[in-house]
């Protein structure tokens, strides 16, 4: 091998290294941009996780379908009892009015 052959190979190798350095720099700059984007996405996902946790806590306290149905039935029972109570009180109310009227007439 002669020196001129080494010069040629040296220039080819240095050119390849320069191109490799450019590609490496380009990939690294994209990687840094992607790292920033990934950090932003991680923050958004963490916030959404907190919202989901709050929703889960609220859902634990909500009644189930069966509990709501039981409440409806209980309210229906109370309504029926109130109607029966009203039916009992109305005649008593009329009796109290009559007694009050009688007492007012007697004391005149």
MITORZA-660054 format. One record per residue: residue number from 1; y, z, x of N, C-alpha, C in turn; residue in three letters. Coordinates in pm, whole numbers, m for minus. Each point is the difference from the previous one (the first is absolute). Last residue first. Layout:
BEGIN
SITE    i    n.c2    n.c3    n.c1   ca.c2   ca.c3   ca.c1    c.c2    c.c3    c.c1   aa
SITE  NUM       Y       Z       X       Y       Z       X       Y       Z       X  ALA
...
This chain:
BEGIN
SITE    i    n.c2    n.c3    n.c1   ca.c2   ca.c3   ca.c1    c.c2    c.c3    c.c1   aa
SITE  108    2980    7527  m12216     132     m34     m51      62     109     m78  UNK
SITE  107    m454     m33     211     105      81      62     139     m37     m51  UNK
SITE  106    m393    m240    m137     m20     140     m38     114      86      52  UNK
SITE  105     m21    m460     115      31      19    m143     m11     146     m41  UNK
SITE  104    m117    m124     442     143     m21     m18      40      21    m147  UNK
SITE  103    m456      16     114      70     118      52     152     m15     m16  UNK
SITE  102    m272    m366    m121     m23     112     m91      78     122      45  UNK
SITE  101       5    m376     283      76     m25    m125     m16     115     m98  UNK
SITE  100    m258      15     388     141      17      34      87     m20    m124  UNK
SITE   99    m456     m92     m39      22     145      14     146      28      29  UNK
SITE   98    m125    m449     m14      m8      61    m134      26     150       5  UNK
SITE   97     m24    m234     406     120     m37     m76       0      63    m140  UNK
SITE   96    m384      52     267     109      82      53     130     m34     m72  UNK
SITE   95    m373    m264    m101     m18     137     m53     113      90      47  UNK
SITE   94     m18    m436     175      38      m4    m142     m12     138     m64  UNK
SITE   93    m149     m46     439     145     m15      m3      50      m1    m144  UNK
SITE   92    m461      m4      76      57     132      30     152      m4      m7  UNK
SITE   91    m238    m406     m47     m11      84    m119      56     141      23  UNK
SITE   90      11    m288     378      83     m50    m110     m18      82    m129  UNK
SITE   89    m270      78     401     133      61      m1      84     m47    m118  UNK
SITE   88    m442    m177      86      m8     141     m35     138      62     m16  UNK
SITE   87     m41    m448     143     m52       8    m137     m11     145     m46  UNK
SITE   86     121     m81     444     109     m38     m90     m46      10    m145  UNK
SITE   85    m322      67     329      93     113      m2     116     m29     m95  UNK
SITE   84    m305    m345      84     m64     104     m81      91     122     m12  UNK
SITE   83     144    m345     280       2     m47    m139     m63     105     m92  UNK
SITE   82     m19      81     460     137      15     m50      12     m46    m145  UNK
SITE   81    m409     m63     224      22     142     m28     141      24     m53  UNK
SITE   80    m111    m435     142     m75      35    m120      21     146     m40  UNK
SITE   79     184    m147     406      71     m63    m113     m69      34    m131  UNK
SITE   78    m210     134     397     119      82     m26      78     m56    m118  UNK
SITE   77    m368    m250     148     m44     126     m60     119      88     m36  UNK
SITE   76      87    m395     236     m41     m31    m137     m47     126     m73  UNK
SITE   75      95      34     454     126     m16     m75     m31     m33    m146  UNK
SITE   74    m363      20     291      56     134     m20     130      m7     m79  UNK
SITE   73    m203    m405     128     m80      67    m102      55     139     m30  UNK
SITE   72     199    m241     347      28     m65    m128     m76      69    m113  UNK
SITE   71     m90     139     438     132      45     m43      37     m61    m136  UNK
SITE   70    m396    m143     207     m15     138     m49     134      54     m50  UNK
SITE   69       5    m421     206     m66      m9    m129     m19     140     m61  UNK
SITE   68     166     m25     433     102     m49     m94     m59      m9    m140  UNK
SITE   67    m294     108     347      92     111     m25     109     m40     m99  UNK
SITE   66    m302    m332     146     m67      97     m88      91     118     m33  UNK
SITE   65     149    m324     310      m8     m59    m133     m62      99     m99  UNK
SITE   64     231     235     408     m91    m114     m11       1     m52    m144  UNK
SITE   63     428     247     254    m123      22     m76     m86    m127      m5  UNK
SITE   62     328     131     419       4     m63    m131    m131      23     m74  UNK
SITE   61      95     134     458      51      93     m99       2     m59    m141  UNK
SITE   60    m134    m251     389     m90     113     m11      42      95    m111  UNK
SITE   59     274    m370     117    m114     m38     m83    m101     114     m14  UNK
SITE   58     376      51     287      41      m3    m140    m118     m33     m91  UNK
SITE   57     m73     m18     462      23     138     m40      40       6    m148  UNK
SITE   56     m47    m424     193    m130      64     m16      15     145     m45  UNK
SITE   55     388    m241     109     m58     m49    m126    m134      66     m25  UNK
SITE   54     210      89     408      74      63    m110     m58     m43    m135  UNK
SITE   53    m175    m205     386     m39     141      m6      69      71    m115  UNK
SITE   52     126    m443      89    m134       5     m60     m50     144     m10  UNK
SITE   51     402     m76     227      19     m27    m144    m134      10     m72  UNK
SITE   50      m9      30     465      61     120     m58      20     m16    m149  UNK
SITE   49    m157    m370     238    m102     104      m5      53     128     m61  UNK
SITE   48     296    m351      89     m80     m31    m118    m113     102     m16  UNK
SITE   47     264      31     385      79      34    m119     m79     m25    m128  UNK
SITE   46    m196    m135     402       5     146      m6      79      47    m122  UNK
SITE   45     m10    m460      93    m131      45     m48      m3     153     m12  UNK
SITE   44     383    m194     190      m8     m34    m143    m131      51     m59  UNK
SITE   43      58      44     462      91      90     m71      m8     m25    m150  UNK
SITE   42    m239    m289     279     m62     132       0      88     100     m75  UNK
SITE   41     171    m431      73    m105      m2    m103     m69     136      m8  UNK
SITE   40     317     m59     339      66      m1    m131    m102       1    m113  UNK
SITE   39    m164     m39     435      57     133     m18      69      10    m136  UNK
SITE   38    m160    m418     134    m110      89     m37      49     142     m22  UNK
SITE   37     308    m318     160     m37     m29    m139    m112      93     m47  UNK
SITE   36     126      26     449     109      48     m86     m32     m23    m147  UNK
SITE   35    m296    m176     311      m9     146       4     110      60     m88  UNK
SITE   34      m2    m463      68    m104      42     m94     m16     151      m3  UNK
SITE   33     296    m182     312      52     m25    m135    m101      47    m104  UNK
SITE   32    m137      17     443     102     102     m25      61     m17    m139  UNK
SITE   31    m304    m326     146     m70     126     m22      98     112     m30  UNK
SITE   30     164    m420     127     m53      m4    m137     m70     130     m34  UNK
SITE   29     145     m48     435     118      12     m86     m43      m5    m146  UNK
SITE   28    m332     m69     324      44     139      m2     122      19     m91  UNK
SITE   27    m168    m437      74     m95      79     m78      45     146     m11  UNK
SITE   26     254    m287     278      13     m42    m141     m93      82     m89  UNK
SITE   25     m31      62     464     126      54     m51      18     m33    m148  UNK
SITE   24    m372    m189     219     m15     145     m12     127      63     m58  UNK
SITE   23      15    m457     104     m86      24    m118     m18     150     m24  UNK
SITE   22     232    m125     386      78     m36    m119     m81      28    m127  UNK
SITE   21    m214      55     413      99     106     m20      84     m28    m124  UNK
SITE   20    m309    m331     135     m70     120     m50      97     113     m27  UNK
SITE   19     170    m384     203     m33     m28    m140     m73     119     m63  UNK
SITE   18      90      33     453     127       2     m73     m26     m26    m148  UNK
SITE   17    m365     m37     294      41     140     m16     130      11     m79  UNK
SITE   16    m149    m429     112     m91      59     m99      36     146     m25  UNK
SITE   15     234    m222     339      37     m55    m131     m86      60    m111  UNK
SITE   14    m107     107     442     125      68     m39      50     m51    m135  UNK
SITE   13    m384    m209     183     m29     139     m37     127      72     m42  UNK
SITE   12      47    m436     166     m74      m4    m127     m27     142     m49  UNK
SITE   11     199     m48     421      96     m36    m104     m69      m7    m137  UNK
SITE   10    m270      82     373      92     112     m19     100     m30    m110  UNK
SITE    9    m294    m340     144     m69     101     m80      90     120     m28  UNK
SITE    8     168    m334     282     m22     m55    m134     m65     104     m91  UNK
SITE    7      56     110     450     130      m5     m66     m17     m51    m143  UNK
SITE    6    m375      m7     280      33     138     m42     134       4     m74  UNK
SITE    5    m135    m405     193     m86      31    m114      30     139     m53  UNK
SITE    4     216    m131     388      57     m74    m113     m85      22    m126  UNK
SITE    3    m146     175     414     113      76     m53      61     m72    m120  UNK
SITE    2    m516     m86     102     123     m10      75     110      75     m72  UNK
SITE    1    m563      13      34     117       0     m81     124       0      87  UNK
